[in-house]
Amino acid sequence: MEAFKFFLQSLLVFHLLFLVQPAHADGVAPEEARQLRDEVRGMFYHAFDGYMEHAFPLDELRPLSCEGEDSLGGYALTLIDSLDTLALLGDQERFASSVEWIGKNLQFDINKTVSVFETTIRVLGGLLSAHLIASDYATGMRIPSYDNQLLNLTEDLARRLLPAFDTPTGIPFGSVNLMFGVDEHESKITSTAGGGTLTLEFGILSRLTNDPIFEQVTKNAVRGLWARRSKLNLVGAHINVFTGEWTQKDAGIGTSIDSFYEYLLKVSNMNQNSGPVM
């Protein structure tokens, strides 16, 4: 657990220090670096303010029509996506007000079928990051009134995703209904990235809640994929979660596979001495 806390604190401290005293790339003068930083800040607020004015609380903003749409599940996705960026920019007022709104208004007891992969990396990841920032004095963004609302929401959402992992191989379905579970007509084909890029968020949740189930099911999914690797230690792009047969055997580091390898490295770094990924 100490190694895990050190990993998270190191990431937060690195990002916060970068905002206070940004690193300068070779050949970039300090004044130019400050200008580029301000441009990035301006670009973020242009997008964020546009979303809040024209689309909130829907998921995303359609840039040409300036209308909102529910693209993932209908739970203010862009706001959740933006929480850690608001914190990294030092915008304590908007970070705190956004956390407060989510804690009071967001719920996942809804009849929506969502992508397990997208919901994990964007919603679970966004809520977990914001929870860690809002509850830790070391970040400088701690919210005094915060009472684990985001962590409670994350745990509720993760439990609604668990039925997707109920397969013979342990590799999850690609989609799940947040109220009713996996539809009987749901495709049994999923991508390697979709089934194997979940361990970081679920693993952190297990450690924060002291419930091993979340990390267990995602590790089982990774093991299920790795057990079906080729003699060259390569995995395919798509697999049948019931039979374990590759439906697309092409190997690579691009679409449908890329983040599988990314998470193997990240989870290994997170675990350090607390156990292997496999």
TORBA-95389 format. One record per residue (C-alpha): residue in three letters; z, y negated, x. Coordinates in steps of 0.1 Angstrom, whole numbers, plus 5000, padded with zeros to 4 digits. Example, Ala and Ser with C-alpha at 12.3 -4.5 7.8 and 13.67 -1.06 7.14 Angstrom:
! TORBA-95389
ALA507850455123;SER507150115137;
//
This chain:
! TORBA-95389
MET500050005000;GLU500749765029;ALA497349825043;PHE495849755009;LYS497749425006;PHE496749325040;PHE493049385032;LEU493249175000;GLN495248895017;SER492848885046;LEU489848835022;LEU491548555003;VAL492848375034;PHE489348395050;HIS487648235020;LEU490347965015;LEU490347875051;PHE486547845051;LEU486847575024;VAL489447385043;GLN487747415078;PRO484347575074;ALA482747765102;HIS479747605118;ALA476647805125;ASP474947755159;GLY472647455158;VAL474247295126;ALA476046975133;PRO479446925115;GLU478046645093;GLU475146865082;ALA477547155076;ARG479646925053;GLN476546815035;LEU475447175029;ARG478947255016;ASP478846964992;GLU475347074980;VAL476647424973;ARG479647274954;GLY477247064934;MET474947354926;PHE477847554914;TYR479147284891;HIS475747214877;ALA475447574866;PHE479047614855;ASP479147284835;GLY475847374819;TYR477247714808;MET480447564795;GLU478547294775;HIS475747494761;ALA476647864761;PHE480447924763;PRO482048154750;LEU478848364750;ASP478048564781;GLU475248374797;LEU473148054795;ARG469448084789;PRO468247814814;LEU465047704796;SER466247684760;CYS469847584770;GLU471147844745;GLY473848104750;GLU473348484747;ASP475648784748;SER473948994775;LEU476649234785;GLY479449264759;GLY480148924744;TYR483248834764;ALA482548504782;LEU480948694811;THR479948384831;LEU483448234829;ILE484948564842;ASP482348564870;SER483248214879;LEU487048244882;ASP487248334919;THR484648074928;LEU486747804910;ALA489747914931;LEU487747914963;LEU486547564956;GLY490247464951;ASP489747364915;GLN493247444903;GLU492947264870;ARG489847454858;PHE490947784873;ALA494247764854;SER492747654821;SER490147934823;VAL492748194830;GLU494848064801;TRP491848074777;ILE490948434788;GLY494548544784;LYS494748414749;ASN491348484735;LEU489648774753;GLN489949124738;PHE487949444744;ASP488649634711;ILE485049564701;ASN482049774689;LYS479949704719;THR478049954741;VAL478149834777;SER477049934812;VAL479850104830;PHE478449974863;GLU477949614853;THR481249594834;THR483049734864;ILE481649514891;ARG481549194871;VAL484349204845;LEU486949434860;GLY486149284894;GLY486348924882;LEU489548984863;LEU491249164891;SER490348894917;ALA491648624894;HIS494848814887;LEU495548844925;ILE494748484931;ALA496848354901;SER499948564910;ASP500148524948;TYR501748224965;ALA499648274996;THR496448174978;GLY497647824970;MET496347874935;ARG499248054919;ILE499747964882;PRO503547934874;SER503148034838;TYR500948334846;ASP502448664833;ASN499848934843;GLN497648864813;LEU494448934833;LEU495849264847;ASN496749384812;LEU493249304800;THR491749484830;GLU493749794824;ASP492849794787;LEU489149764796;ALA489250034822;ARG490850274798;ARG487950214774;LEU485550304802;LEU487250634811;PRO485450844784;ALA482250784804;PHE483651004832;ASP484151314809;THR481151504823;PRO480851844840;THR480051684873;GLY482551404871;ILE479651154875;PRO479950904846;PHE477450824819;GLY475650494824;SER476950334792;VAL479950364769;ASN481050204736;LEU484250014741;MET485550114706;PHE484050464700;GLY483350604735;VAL480150774746;ASP477450804719;GLU476151154713;HIS472651034721;GLU473550864753;SER471250944782;LYS472551204807;ILE470651034835;THR472350774856;SER471650604890;THR473450684921;ALA474650324924;GLY475750324888;GLY477850634892;GLY479150574927;THR479850204928;LEU483150194909;THR485850304933;LEU486849964947;GLU487749804914;PHE489250114898;GLY491150194931;ILE492649844932;LEU493649884895;SER495350214902;ARG497450054929;LEU498349754908;THR499349964878;ASN500750264897;ASP498450484876;PRO496250714897;ILE493850804869;PHE491450514876;GLU491050584913;GLN490950964907;VAL487950954883;THR485850724905;LYS486550924936;ASN485551244917;ALA482351064908;VAL481650984945;ARG482451344955;GLY480151474928;LEU477251274942;TRP478051344978;ALA478351714971;ARG474651714960;ARG473351544991;SER470351685010;LYS470451865043;LEU469751525059;ASN472951385042;LEU470851175019;VAL471251124982;GLY468651064955;ALA468250774932;HIS468950924897;ILE470851234886;ASN471651434855;VAL475451394850;PHE475651734832;THR473551964854;GLY473951774887;GLU470251794893;TRP468451504909;THR465851364885;GLN464551124911;LYS465051264946;ASP463650964966;ALA466250854991;GLY466650505005;ILE468950195006;GLY467249994978;THR467549974941;SER469550244924;ILE471250364956;ASP472150054977;SER475649974966;PHE476650344968;TYR476650315006;GLU478149965004;TYR481250084985;LEU481750385008;LEU482250135036;LYS484349895016;VAL486650155001;SER487050315036;ASN488149975049;MET490449925020;ASN492150265023;GLN492650245061;ASN495450495066;SER496050575029;GLY493450845026;PRO489650915028;VAL487150825002;MET485951184998;
//
